[in-house]
């Protein structure tokens, strides 16, 4: 059972201890080609198992991690687990892409690019297969991280702007940084096929030479709209929920081989 909760949020000390004990895990949600339904890759999603068997979602503990200066440790944990879980699979399927969520602060961590390069060489994965998803953060000036983001793109890593449409700061990020994929927030997908701003957002993405990717797709009607309007990639419960690494690989091979 996955849960977000504002009650009895875990402390930063508890989170630090969980990191020390390697208790955080990563699950993987498929990203699919809308036209064919085939898996095109996955998004790596951090989870914190609790004693009652539930899994805390990142919104429940990332704010504490940010305040306590633990974001870089979490990011390294995610990348290490992602390669351990899916590195061989990515090597065997060079067309597949794995996206990892980063906070803008993560791009200020100068050793992360070296860490990713080392993991890619270790597992025989091309940098183009490891995409980095950036969420907006009003506390970080996008101009300040633009040169570093450029280094990641120069190394071959695609950069995604996550949750586009969820906040005004998205546009300042679009102006200051170069992205490859625009992940459209579920709030814009949910009204489909009825009145939605999605046609304008898709047009904006294409005018900026960005590939639109729709998040939160849950109905066949939404899928049909995306397909009819040429949106190439999507993710959401309609295509599959997040799963542990081995289960994700087995499900992907079974359903989309």
HELIX and SHEET records of a PDB file:
HELIX    1   1 UNK A   12  UNK A   20  1                                   9    
HELIX    2   2 UNK A   58  UNK A   60  5                                   3    
HELIX    3   3 UNK A   62  UNK A   68  1                                   7    
HELIX    4   4 UNK A   71  UNK A   92  1                                  22    
HELIX    5   5 UNK A  104  UNK A  108  5                                   5    
HELIX    6   6 UNK A  112  UNK A  123  1                                  12    
HELIX    7   7 UNK A  127  UNK A  129  5                                   3    
HELIX    8   8 UNK A  142  UNK A  154  1                                  13    
HELIX    9   9 UNK A  169  UNK A  176  1                                   8    
HELIX   10  10 UNK A  186  UNK A  189  1                                   4    
HELIX   11  11 UNK A  198  UNK A  207  1                                  10    
HELIX   12  12 UNK A  220  UNK A  228  1                                   9    
HELIX   13  13 UNK A  245  UNK A  256  1                                  12    
SHEET    1   A10 UNK A   2  UNK A   3  0                                        
SHEET    2   A10 UNK A  55  UNK A  57  1                                        
SHEET    3   A10 UNK A  39  UNK A  49 -1                                        
SHEET    4   A10 UNK A  24  UNK A  33 -1                                        
SHEET    5   A10 UNK A 233  UNK A 234 -1                                        
SHEET    6   A10 UNK A 211  UNK A 214  1                                        
SHEET    7   A10 UNK A 181  UNK A 184  1                                        
SHEET    8   A10 UNK A 159  UNK A 164  1                                        
SHEET    9   A10 UNK A 130  UNK A 134  1                                        
SHEET   10   A10 UNK A  97  UNK A 102  1                                        
SHEET    1   B 5 UNK A   2  UNK A   3  0                                        
SHEET    2   B 5 UNK A  55  UNK A  57  1                                        
SHEET    3   B 5 UNK A  39  UNK A  49 -1                                        
SHEET    4   B 5 UNK A  24  UNK A  33 -1                                        
SHEET    5   B 5 UNK A 243  UNK A 244 -1                                        
END                                                                             
